[in-house]
């Protein structure tokens, strides 16, 4: 089997590979496991595309009689903006879309579409955000701003109080040290003119209707994309403690900013969550069940080191090796990677490869993990797939999984075993899901 290569649009339809399930050789089991994995990835992502969720959030909504502006930010920004534009049409006065490189799939009437850096902000992030702020400045008390927000906005939507170069350096430090997303955003809010509720203030006196696609466990609205239009619950003390915990190298200016509080109340904002990782887990569970697996969702709040999550899922495979049923176990959430090397990869790829160490030789067993946005770390893969033969295939190439993980180079190892899951940009972003399949 090759890589998963599919474009996910609202019209995407996946085909079902139907097979008899009575008996398989080991090689046939690995082949059909991979086919099952491909179907589960496709169906899961298809179910959480933001189009229907945005339509639901806007249907029946009564807006002010003034002008209607729209700002869409995040990896799902273009997809959300297109769905909203299809509904609202000429009612939209003007708008700005800020999304990741490769995620703009065409023009949207009356909308300026920008692509920018992720996970590290770049000059295009700053230029696009300035365009959104200039649009917000036009809004009066009679007008309304529809703010469509999804994950990735912390990098994509940015006007820093420090220099761009310093913000990029701080972002890289946070990515490398193993800080989780809440810790990262607690720091980033205090260095930004749009995060931590400040974009909503920039829109005042206009009312802001915020529609949010959540990519953080538990859906904390002030942390998703660093909460540009939601009151901040974190404190300066917490920000300073995080900086000290990870020994961040900051200028005096940045340390001073960590001591300045963010807005704690906002009178001009109404917010609605439209999707989250729990929906992704439910979709993946349905896809597994349709393929004949008895399915268990272990959690939708997985938050730990990626390789530890992989080892844990591999341990579950050992526990159930004697089963006579086909079983699937799912864990949704967002793991982290502590960089120890200079290789190429992402958290989902590391999780799958770490599991490969545990499932070697287990009959009819595979582990795969993928990000709903289609991008895992700074790579073109959504995640990784490993089965009971993966370790042996790598060993035949003289490759040690331990060494690969130490160098954070899962991408190239999985490439050699045809274990990369490549979907392309999906248009959504609701965290990740890891799946263990035991096929009988």
N, C-alpha and C positions, 0 to 999 in steps of 0.2 A: 504493500500500500504506500502511496506517496503522501505528501503533505495535504492537509485540508486547505483547499483553495476555493473560497466562495465569497461573493459579494452579498452583503446582507442589506436588503432594501425592504420596503414595506410590501413589495410584490414577490419577494423571494419565496420559492417553494422547494422543499427538499424531497428527494425521492427516498422511498423505503426499500432497503434490500431485504427481501423475504427469503428465509432459509428454514429448512427443517432443522429441528433442534435435538434430535434424538442422540446421535453419537458424532463425535469429532475426534480426529487425531490432534495431537498437541499443536502442530503447525496450523491446522485448520482453526483451532480455537483462537490462536493468536490473531489470525487473519480476521475472523468474525468479531473478535473483541475490538479490533481497530475500527472495523466498520460500525460497530455499535457506538464507539466513542465519537466518531464523526457525526453520526445522527444525533446523539445527545447534545453535542456542542451546537449544532445547527438549530435544533428545535429550541434549546434553552435560550439562545440569543434572539431567535425570531420572536419568542414570547415576551421579551422584555424591551423590544424596540419602543422608543418613546412616543411614536406617532399617536397611538390610541390613548395613551396616558395624557398627552397634552390636549387632545381633543376633549377628553373627559373633563379636564380642569377648566376648559374655556366654554364648554357647552352651557348655555343658559346664563352665562356671566354677563351682568349689566355693567358697562363701563361708563365713565363720566362723559358728559356731553362735549367736553373739550377735545383737544388733540390726543391721539393715542400713539405713544412711542413704544418701541420694543428693543430690548437689549438681551441677547442670548449669549451665554458664556459657558465654556467647558467642552469636553470631548464630544458630548452629544449636542452641542450648541447649534450646529447647522441643521441637524435632523429635527430638533425641537422647533427651531425657527421656521423651517419649511412647513411643518404641520400647523403651526400657529398662523402662518401667512395664508395657507390654504383656507383656513376658517375665517380669518378676519379680513382678508382681501384689502380693498381700498380704505377700510377703516384705519389702517396703519398709516400714520403720517410719515414716519421714517424709522429706521432701525440700524443697529450694529450687531454683527455676529463675530464672536472671537472664539476660534477653535484651534485645534492642533493641526500641524502641517499634514496635508494629505486628507483632511476631513471635510473640506468644502467640495461638494459634489455638483455645483452649478450655481447660477445666479438665482437670487430670490428678489422679487420686485420690491423696490423701495428700501432694500437692505444693503448696507456696506458689509461685505464679508472679509474678515481678516484671518490669516493663519499665523500662528505664533509658536514660541518654544515651549516644550514640555519634556521632561519634568523641571527643567531649569528655564526661567523666564529669559527672554532675549529682547532685543530692540523692538521687534515687531509686537511683543507683548505690551510694551510701553506705548507704542504708537496707537495700537488698537484701543487700549484703555483710555487714552487721551480722547480718541474719537467718541467713545461712549460717554465720557464726562462732558464733552462739548454738547452732545445731544441732550444729556440730562439738564444742562444749564438752560436749555430753551424751554423746559417744561414749566408751566405756571400752576397756580393753585387749581385751575379748572381742568388741567390735563392729567393724564395717567400714564404710568410707565409699566409695561408688562416685562417682567424680568425673569427670563428662563435660565435656570442655573443647573449645572451638572458638574460632576467631578472633573478634576483637572484645572479648575478655575484658579486655584492658588498660584499656579505658574502663568497661566494664560492671561489673567486679568490682574494687571499690576501697574501701579504708579508709586514707585518707592520713595520713601523719605531719605534713604541713603543713596549712594551712587549705584547705578546699575551693576557695575562690576562687583561691588561689595555684596549686593543682594544675591548675585549669582554665586559668589563664593560661599555665603552663608547657606544657601540652598544646597549646594554640593556637600557641605559639611553635614547638614541634617540628613541628607540621603545616605551618606556613607557611614554614619555613626550608629544606625539602627533605630533611630527615633521613630515612634509610631506617628500616624497621621495627625492625631490630636496634639501631640507634643510639637510637631512641626508647625501646625497652623497656629498654635498659641504664640509661637515666636513670630511667625510671618505677619500676623495681624498688626503687630505693633510697629512694623517697619513700613506700613503701607497706607496710602491715602484712600484706598477703596475697600480694604478688608475690615472685618470686625464692625460692620454696620455703617461704615463711612460712605459707601456708595449710596445708600438710602438717604443719608444726610445731604449728599450732593444733588439728589433728585428733588428734595424738599423745595417748595411747599407741595409739589405734585404727589399724588398717592402712588404707591408702588404695589403692584400685585405680583408676588413672587411665586413661581411654579418651580419646584425643586425635584430633581432626580438624585436620590441619595446614593453616595458611594462610601459612606462611613457607617460602621456598625452602630446600631441603636439610633440612627438618624438624628444626630445632634445638629440642629439647624444652624447653630452658630459656628460649626466647624466645617460643614460641607463647603468646599471651595473657599474656606476661611470666612464664611458668613458675610458677604458684602452687604446684605440687606437684612441682617438679623442682629439683635442686641447680643453683645459678647458676654458670655458667662465666665470666661477665664480672667485671671487677675495678673497684675504686674508681678506679684510675688511668685506665682506659678511660672511665669515666663523666665524670670531670673533663675529660679531653681532648675529649670530645664537647661538653660544655657550653661549653668555650672555643672550639672550632672554630666553633660556630654563634652565639657571643656571646649565649648565653642570659642573660636578666635574672632573677637568682635572689636571694632573700633570704639573709641570713647563715645562717639555719636550714637552708635547702635546700642551700647549699654544704656545711654541716657533715654533712648526711645523705649526700651523695655520697661522703663519706670513710668511711662505715661499711659494713663488708662484709656480704654476704648469706650465707645458709647454703650451704656447699660440699658437705655430705653429708646425706643423709636416709635413715634406716634403716627407715622405715615405709611406703615407697611402692613400688608396682609399676606400670609404665606400658606401654601398648600404643597404637601409632599405628594409626588405622583408616581414614585417607584423606588424600590430598594432591593438589597440582596436577598431578602426573604422571598420576594417574588421570583428571583432567579433560581433559588433553591427549589421552590415549588415546581417551576417549569422543568428543571432538570430531573426532579423526582418523577414527574409525569412521563417524561421521555424514557426514563429507565423502565418504568412499569409497562409502558407500551411495548417494550422489547422483551418483556417476560421476566424481568428482575423483581424480586421481592425487595422493596426499597426502604431504607432508613435514612432520614436526615439527622445526622449527629448534632449539628449546630449550624446556625447562620451567623455566628459571632466568633469565628476562628480568628485569633490574633496572637501570633507567636512567630518564632523564627521559622522560615519556610522549610529549612531542612529538618527541623524537629517535627513539624507537621507531617512531612513526608514519612519520616520514620514511624511516627505514631500510626498513620494510616496503613503502613506496611505491617505493623504489629497486629492490627485488626485482621488483616488478610491471613496471617498465620493462625489466629484464633479460630477462624471459620474455614480453614482449609478442608476440614472433613465434611462440610455441608453437602447435602444431596440436592439442594436447591440452587438456582441462580440468584445471587444476592448482589445488591448495590448499596454502598454506603456513601453519603454525601456530607461534605463540610463546606459551608459558605463563609466568606469573610475576607480578610485581607492580612496576609502574613507580611513579614519584613525580612530583609536580607541585610546582614552585617557584612560589609565589604572587607574581604581579607586578601583579595587578589585583583588583577587587572584584566580579567577575562570579560566575556560578553554573555549576558543572560538576563533573567528576570526571576521574580519570586515564584511564579508558577512552574517555570522550567526547573528551578532548584528543588521545589517540592517533589515533582515527579521523579527527578533523578535520585533524590535521597530515598524515595520509596523503592526504587529499583534494587537497592542494596538489600532490602528486607524481603522482597518477593521473589528473589532468584530461585528458580526451580519449582515454584508453586504452580500447580496445574490450573490452566484456564483463568489466570489472574492478571489484571492490568490496573494501573493507576494513571489518571491524567488530571491535569489541572489547567484552568484557562481563565483569562480575564475577559469580562463581558464586552470591554471596549475594543478588543482585538489587538491590543498592544501590551506586551509584558516587558516592563523595563525598557531600556533604549534599544529594542529590537523590533523586527518585523513579524515576530511570532506572537500569537495570543497566549501560548503556554506550551506544555510538553506532555508527551505520552510515553509511558514505559510499560513493558510487560515482563513476564518471568524470564525472557530470553535476553533482555537488554544488557544486563551486566556481562553476560558471556560474549555478546557481540562486541562490546567495547574492549573486553579483555583480549579478544582476538586481534584487535587493532593496537594492543599495547597501552590501552587507556585505563587508568584507575579512576573510579568514581570519586574516591576520597580526594585525590589530587585535583580533579576537575572542580569539585565543590570548594576546595580551598582557594582555587584561583577564580572562583565565580565565573566559570566558563561553560555553563551548562548548554548554552546555545550550540556551540560547535560539537559537543559530544552528542547531543540529540540529533543534530544534523546528520551525523554519521549513521545513526540507527533509524533514520526516517521518522524520528519522534517529535519533530516540531509540529505544532498545531498552528497553521497559518490561515487566518480568516480575512485579513484586511480590516480596515476601519469599519466598525459595525454601526456607528451612529448612536450607541448607547453607552452607559457607564454605571453599572451597579455592582461593583466589586467582582470577586472571583468565586469560583466553586471548584473544589477538588472531588474527584469521584473514584471510588474503588469498585471494580467489577470483578465478581467471581462467577464464572460461567460454568454451568453443568448441563 
